[in-house]
Amino acid sequence: MNLKLDHLEARLQSLVEDQLTSILPGLTLEDRVIQRLATALKQNIIEQKDRGHIAPNVFTLVVAPEAAPMWLEPRIMNALKNIISTAARDVGLKLDSQPTITVTTDASYSEKDVTVVASHKLEPVEDTQGMSTENEKSGSSDSIPESAFLIIEGVKVHPLTEAVVNIGRRLENHLVIDDPRISRNHAQLRAIKGRFVLFDLNSTGGTFVNGQRTSQTVLYPGDVISLAGVTLIFGQDNPPPRPDLVETSPLGLDPTTSERPTATLDQNTVDIKTDKLKKDKDE
């Protein structure tokens, strides 16, 4: 099927009118919401030689706190997933799985404001224990994930272009967040085996990913990070094509536990400058 991306926005609008208004007759979505959803879809298409054009299947909606209950209503969420899937296929895109949607809030947003972040669900990497590879031993750095970024509090985009990104209140950090909840040296992102791994640097307020506290964890596009209550969203505009995208799973979570996969690294390979951080860490 030939791509018909010019029709994507109109198709989304039609499906919204057909499906969402039947659920909640009084519900209206502004044209700009449909436009942002269409743009997020189109900008995150990847092309695979043997499979064609693949639509993103991970979506994060940033909305005002008072608007979140509407978006989180199961009927709305399920209808929105079906609308995205149907519209994508109708214009010639392929989907590896039903879209997943995460909703996060930003207090600075008005009730009608919505930001849409789209990306692809990548399969969990193998257990990262013992990541001290031969390349690391020889001193060569791991590749930096392409087109990766953080969205800070729904308004600021910080491109991730370095192998190590220190986050905190101190001006010496790569990403400075001037918020009293943030520790002076709060967290660190480190590129390992083509993925970013997030480390908590013994912060006072803690580091959470998708609502779960973590000390270190591999990040996946669409993950919602909370640094002591300050929200960041990890994304990638164009994740590299992967032949194994067909066999995807949410995050390989064990249904008997709420723990998410974490990266366990040989301490010698994690250059966090522990001695310096102990001196600078908040009381």
QUIRAJO-V449347 format. One record per residue. RES is the residue in one small letter. SS is DSSP state (H for helix, E for strand, - for the rest). NEAR is the number of other C-alpha atoms within 10 Angstrom. D_LAST is the distance of its C-alpha to the last C-alpha in Angstrom with 1 decimal. Layout:
res | ss | near | d_last
RES | SS | NEAR | D_LAST
RES | SS | NEAR | D_LAST
This chain:
res | ss | near | d_last
m | - | 9 | 60.6
n | - | 9 | 60.1
l | - | 15 | 56.9
k | - | 13 | 57.3
l | H | 18 | 54.0
d | H | 11 | 55.7
h | H | 13 | 56.4
l | H | 25 | 52.9
e | H | 20 | 51.8
a | H | 15 | 55.1
r | H | 21 | 54.9
l | H | 23 | 51.4
q | H | 19 | 52.7
s | H | 13 | 55.7
l | H | 19 | 53.8
v | H | 21 | 51.3
e | H | 15 | 54.3
d | H | 12 | 56.0
q | H | 16 | 53.2
l | H | 21 | 50.5
t | H | 15 | 52.9
s | H | 11 | 54.7
i | H | 12 | 51.6
l | - | 11 | 50.6
p | - | 10 | 53.5
g | - | 8 | 51.5
l | - | 13 | 48.9
t | - | 11 | 49.1
l | - | 13 | 47.0
e | - | 12 | 47.3
d | H | 11 | 48.9
r | H | 13 | 45.7
v | H | 16 | 43.9
i | H | 20 | 46.8
q | H | 17 | 46.8
r | H | 16 | 43.1
l | H | 22 | 43.7
a | H | 24 | 46.8
t | H | 16 | 45.0
a | H | 20 | 42.1
l | H | 27 | 44.8
k | H | 19 | 46.8
q | H | 14 | 44.1
n | - | 20 | 42.8
i | - | 23 | 46.1
i | E | 21 | 46.3
e | E | 16 | 49.7
q | E | 13 | 50.7
k | - | 8 | 54.0
d | - | 7 | 55.4
r | - | 9 | 54.0
g | E | 16 | 54.0
h | E | 17 | 51.4
i | E | 22 | 48.4
a | - | 28 | 46.7
p | - | 32 | 42.9
n | - | 25 | 42.0
v | E | 24 | 38.3
f | E | 26 | 37.7
t | E | 23 | 34.6
l | E | 20 | 35.4
v | E | 24 | 32.9
v | E | 24 | 34.1
a | - | 20 | 33.3
p | H | 16 | 31.8
e | H | 14 | 35.1
a | H | 17 | 37.0
a | H | 17 | 35.1
p | H | 11 | 37.1
m | H | 12 | 40.3
w | H | 17 | 39.3
l | H | 15 | 37.9
e | - | 10 | 41.2
p | H | 11 | 42.7
r | H | 13 | 46.1
i | H | 17 | 44.7
m | H | 18 | 42.4
n | H | 15 | 45.4
a | H | 16 | 47.8
l | H | 21 | 45.5
k | H | 16 | 45.2
n | H | 17 | 49.0
i | H | 21 | 49.5
i | H | 26 | 47.4
s | H | 21 | 49.2
t | H | 16 | 52.7
a | H | 23 | 52.3
a | H | 25 | 51.0
r | H | 17 | 53.9
d | H | 18 | 56.4
v | - | 17 | 55.7
g | - | 17 | 55.9
l | - | 25 | 52.3
k | E | 20 | 51.4
l | - | 19 | 48.5
d | - | 15 | 47.1
s | - | 19 | 45.9
q | - | 13 | 45.5
p | - | 22 | 42.8
t | E | 19 | 39.4
i | E | 19 | 37.7
t | E | 17 | 34.1
v | E | 17 | 33.3
t | E | 21 | 30.1
t | E | 18 | 29.6
d | - | 20 | 28.7
a | - | 12 | 28.6
s | - | 13 | 30.2
y | - | 19 | 33.3
s | - | 13 | 36.4
e | - | 13 | 38.2
k | - | 13 | 40.5
d | - | 15 | 38.1
v | E | 23 | 37.7
t | E | 17 | 36.3
v | E | 20 | 37.6
v | E | 27 | 36.1
a | E | 29 | 38.4
s | E | 27 | 38.2
h | - | 30 | 39.6
k | - | 23 | 38.4
l | - | 22 | 38.1
e | - | 17 | 38.6
p | - | 16 | 35.6
v | - | 15 | 35.4
e | - | 8 | 36.1
d | - | 13 | 33.4
t | - | 18 | 31.1
q | - | 11 | 30.6
g | - | 12 | 31.7
m | - | 17 | 31.4
s | - | 16 | 31.9
t | - | 14 | 35.3
e | H | 9 | 37.9
n | H | 11 | 37.0
e | H | 14 | 33.4
k | H | 10 | 34.7
s | H | 8 | 37.1
g | - | 9 | 34.3
s | - | 10 | 35.6
s | - | 13 | 33.1
d | - | 17 | 33.3
s | - | 14 | 35.0
i | - | 19 | 33.1
p | - | 21 | 34.0
e | - | 16 | 36.4
s | - | 14 | 35.9
a | E | 19 | 32.5
f | E | 19 | 30.2
l | E | 23 | 27.4
i | E | 19 | 28.1
i | E | 19 | 25.1
e | - | 20 | 25.5
g | - | 23 | 29.2
v | - | 13 | 30.0
k | E | 10 | 28.8
v | E | 14 | 30.0
h | E | 15 | 28.2
p | E | 15 | 30.5
l | - | 23 | 29.1
t | - | 14 | 31.1
e | - | 14 | 29.0
a | - | 17 | 28.4
v | E | 18 | 24.7
v | E | 17 | 22.7
n | E | 22 | 19.0
i | E | 25 | 17.6
g | E | 24 | 14.6
r | - | 19 | 14.0
r | - | 18 | 14.6
l | - | 13 | 18.2
e | - | 12 | 18.7
n | - | 17 | 18.6
h | - | 16 | 22.0
l | E | 20 | 21.3
v | E | 16 | 19.2
i | - | 20 | 18.4
d | - | 13 | 17.6
d | - | 13 | 16.2
p | - | 9 | 13.2
r | - | 18 | 12.9
i | - | 25 | 12.5
s | - | 26 | 9.5
r | - | 25 | 10.3
n | - | 25 | 11.7
h | - | 28 | 12.5
a | E | 25 | 15.9
q | E | 21 | 18.9
l | E | 22 | 22.6
r | E | 22 | 24.9
a | E | 21 | 28.7
i | E | 22 | 30.2
k | - | 18 | 33.9
g | - | 14 | 34.3
r | E | 20 | 31.6
f | E | 25 | 28.0
v | E | 20 | 25.4
l | E | 25 | 22.1
f | E | 23 | 19.0
d | E | 21 | 15.6
l | - | 24 | 13.0
n | - | 17 | 10.6
s | - | 21 | 9.6
t | - | 18 | 7.9
g | - | 15 | 11.4
g | - | 20 | 13.6
t | E | 26 | 16.7
f | E | 22 | 20.1
v | E | 23 | 23.6
n | - | 15 | 26.6
g | - | 12 | 24.6
q | E | 12 | 23.5
r | E | 17 | 20.0
t | - | 19 | 20.0
s | - | 18 | 18.3
q | E | 22 | 21.2
t | E | 21 | 24.5
v | E | 24 | 27.6
l | - | 21 | 28.1
y | - | 23 | 31.5
p | - | 23 | 32.9
g | - | 26 | 32.3
d | - | 20 | 28.9
v | E | 22 | 26.7
i | E | 24 | 23.0
s | E | 21 | 20.3
l | E | 24 | 16.9
a | - | 18 | 15.1
g | - | 15 | 18.6
v | E | 17 | 19.6
t | E | 19 | 22.8
l | E | 24 | 24.2
i | E | 23 | 27.5
f | E | 24 | 28.5
g | E | 27 | 32.2
q | E | 22 | 34.9
d | - | 20 | 37.9
n | - | 18 | 40.3
p | - | 20 | 39.2
p | - | 15 | 41.7
p | - | 15 | 44.8
r | - | 12 | 44.7
p | - | 11 | 47.8
d | - | 9 | 46.0
l | - | 16 | 44.7
v | - | 12 | 47.4
e | - | 10 | 45.6
t | - | 14 | 42.4
s | - | 13 | 40.3
p | - | 13 | 37.4
l | - | 14 | 34.6
g | - | 12 | 36.3
l | - | 13 | 34.4
d | - | 10 | 35.5
p | - | 7 | 36.9
t | - | 6 | 35.8
t | - | 7 | 32.1
s | - | 10 | 29.7
e | - | 12 | 27.9
r | - | 17 | 28.4
p | - | 20 | 29.3
t | - | 18 | 26.4
a | - | 23 | 26.6
t | - | 15 | 26.2
l | - | 15 | 26.3
d | - | 12 | 26.9
q | H | 11 | 23.6
n | H | 8 | 25.7
t | H | 13 | 26.6
v | - | 13 | 23.2
d | - | 9 | 22.2
i | - | 17 | 18.6
k | - | 8 | 17.9
t | H | 11 | 15.4
d | H | 8 | 15.0
k | H | 9 | 14.2
l | H | 15 | 11.7
k | H | 13 | 9.7
k | H | 9 | 9.7
d | H | 13 | 8.9
k | - | 15 | 6.4
d | - | 14 | 3.8
e | - | 8 | 0.0
